[in-house]
Every structure is written in structure tokens, then in C-alpha cells.
């Protein structure tokens, strides 16, 4: 870790940086999965889902930046390469052989749900370390993620 005047104990910062780097891998993976769905959607709901998946991708890019910047603020190195994300991410691989709106919505809602569970665990873990600023970042991301799950699942509920 780099030297910083951040007054959190080094042991807390080290633990939080480790947690955030795992979250960063998940967020990078989620963003690429949303883009995969955006590029490959087919069917009668193409326009709406194409736009929705792109909005999820853009929002996730903002979350990636929040997470990476928090890591650096704490004296860490944001480990955000595609290779590291692929090695560490807790999300299941996104199926590349799907095309319908329903298939993409199912796959993306699963990814969002997995990410949401990890983020909520991050809220608890950051709170336990006493790092309320990081817990707040996780909370902001969690609220956004819940919105995206709702919007994607609304499509599934309409066709189901």
C-alpha cells in the first residue's frame, strides 16, 4: 500500500482494499456482460432492451470508477484489468450463444442479482471494519443495482 494521511488504520485499509478489488472485478464483468447483451439482442423488443442494456453498462462504468477511486484513496492499487477481472469475478460467465430478449434478460438479471448479493455483503463488511465511507459507496451502488434488476425483470414478468 501507498502511504497516505487517511486516518483509517492500515489493517482496515488493507482489508477494505481487498474487498473493493473483488467488487471491482465483479463490476467490470457485469459491465462487459451488459454490453454483450446490448450488442447481441434480437427480437421484437430490440430497441427498448438495446437501450436498457446500454444504460446498465454506462451506470456500471460509473460504479467501476467509484470503486477504483476509493481503492486508490485508501492507498491501494485498483486492480482493474480485464484479465484480473476474469480471474477474480464471482459472476457466472455470460452465455454467448443467446439472442432473444428473454434469454438476455434472464442472463443479465442473474448477473445483476449475483452482483447485488456481493454488494450488500460489502455494505456489511465495510461497516464492520468501521469504514462508513466505503459502506456508503456500496449502498449507492446497491440502490442503483436494485433499480436495474427491477427494470430487467419487468420485461421477464411481462413475457412470463
PEQUIWO-V231322 format. One record per residue. N is the residue number from 1. RES is the residue in three letters. PHI is phi as a letter, one per 20 degrees, with the letter a starting at -180 (NA if undefined). D_LAST is the distance of its C-alpha to the last C-alpha in Angstrom with 1 decimal. Layout:
# PEQUIWO-V231322
N/RES/PHI/D_LAST + N/RES/PHI/D_LAST
This chain:
# PEQUIWO-V231322
1/UNK/NA/49.7 + 2/UNK/e/51.5 + 3/UNK/f/53.9 + 4/UNK/b/52.6 + 5/UNK/e/53.9 + 6/UNK/g/50.6 + 7/UNK/e/51.8 + 8/UNK/f/49.1 + 9/UNK/g/50.6 + 10/UNK/g/50.3 + 11/UNK/f/48.6 + 12/UNK/f/45.9 + 13/UNK/f/45.5 + 14/UNK/f/45.4 + 15/UNK/f/42.6 + 16/UNK/f/40.5 + 17/UNK/f/41.1 + 18/UNK/f/39.8 + 19/UNK/f/36.7 + 20/UNK/f/36.1 + 21/UNK/f/36.7 + 22/UNK/f/33.9 + 23/UNK/f/31.6 + 24/UNK/f/32.9 + 25/UNK/f/31.9 + 26/UNK/f/28.3 + 27/UNK/f/28.1 + 28/UNK/f/29.6 + 29/UNK/f/27.2 + 30/UNK/f/24.2 + 31/UNK/f/25.7 + 32/UNK/f/26.2 + 33/UNK/f/22.6 + 34/UNK/f/21.4 + 35/UNK/f/24.0 + 36/UNK/g/22.9 + 37/UNK/f/19.4 + 38/UNK/g/21.1 + 39/UNK/f/23.5 + 40/UNK/d/21.2 + 41/UNK/f/18.0 + 42/UNK/c/17.7 + 43/UNK/o/15.8 + 44/UNK/f/15.2 + 45/UNK/d/14.3 + 46/UNK/g/17.3 + 47/UNK/f/19.6 + 48/UNK/f/17.4 + 49/UNK/f/16.1 + 50/UNK/g/19.6 + 51/UNK/f/21.1 + 52/UNK/g/18.8 + 53/UNK/f/19.5 + 54/UNK/f/23.2 + 55/UNK/f/23.3 + 56/UNK/f/22.1 + 57/UNK/g/24.7 + 58/UNK/f/27.4 + 59/UNK/f/26.7 + 60/UNK/f/26.9 + 61/UNK/f/30.2 + 62/UNK/f/31.5 + 63/UNK/f/30.6 + 64/UNK/g/32.3 + 65/UNK/f/35.4 + 66/UNK/g/35.5 + 67/UNK/f/35.3 + 68/UNK/f/37.9 + 69/UNK/f/40.2 + 70/UNK/f/40.1 + 71/UNK/g/41.1 + 72/UNK/f/44.0 + 73/UNK/g/45.0 + 74/UNK/e/45.5 + 75/UNK/n/47.7 + 76/UNK/e/45.3 + 77/UNK/d/44.2 + 78/UNK/f/40.7 + 79/UNK/e/39.6 + 80/UNK/d/37.1 + 81/UNK/f/37.6 + 82/UNK/f/34.7 + 83/UNK/f/36.5 + 84/UNK/f/36.7 + 85/UNK/g/33.1 + 86/UNK/f/32.0 + 87/UNK/f/34.3 + 88/UNK/d/33.4 + 89/UNK/g/29.7 + 90/UNK/e/27.7 + 91/UNK/f/24.4 + 92/UNK/f/23.2 + 93/UNK/g/24.0 + 94/UNK/e/21.4 + 95/UNK/f/20.5 + 96/UNK/e/22.4 + 97/UNK/d/21.2 + 98/UNK/d/17.7 + 99/UNK/b/17.1 + 100/UNK/f/13.7 + 101/UNK/g/12.0 + 102/UNK/f/9.0 + 103/UNK/f/11.9 + 104/UNK/f/14.0 + 105/UNK/f/11.7 + 106/UNK/f/11.1 + 107/UNK/f/14.9 + 108/UNK/f/16.0 + 109/UNK/f/14.3 + 110/UNK/f/16.0 + 111/UNK/f/19.2 + 112/UNK/f/19.0 + 113/UNK/f/18.6 + 114/UNK/f/21.5 + 115/UNK/f/23.5 + 116/UNK/f/22.9 + 117/UNK/f/24.2 + 118/UNK/f/27.2 + 119/UNK/f/27.9 + 120/UNK/f/27.9 + 121/UNK/f/30.2 + 122/UNK/f/32.3 + 123/UNK/g/32.7 + 124/UNK/f/34.1 + 125/UNK/f/36.3 + 126/UNK/f/37.8 + 127/UNK/f/38.5 + 128/UNK/f/40.3 + 129/UNK/f/42.5 + 130/UNK/n/43.4 + 131/UNK/e/41.9 + 132/UNK/f/40.3 + 133/UNK/f/40.1 + 134/UNK/f/37.9 + 135/UNK/g/35.8 + 136/UNK/f/35.4 + 137/UNK/f/34.2 + 138/UNK/g/31.6 + 139/UNK/f/30.5 + 140/UNK/g/30.2 + 141/UNK/f/28.1 + 142/UNK/f/25.9 + 143/UNK/f/25.3 + 144/UNK/f/24.3 + 145/UNK/f/22.1 + 146/UNK/f/20.2 + 147/UNK/f/19.7 + 148/UNK/f/18.3 + 149/UNK/g/15.8 + 150/UNK/g/14.7 + 151/UNK/f/14.5 + 152/UNK/f/12.6 + 153/UNK/f/10.0 + 154/UNK/g/9.8 + 155/UNK/f/8.5 + 156/UNK/f/5.8 + 157/UNK/f/5.0 + 158/UNK/f/5.7 + 159/UNK/e/3.8 + 160/UNK/e/0.0
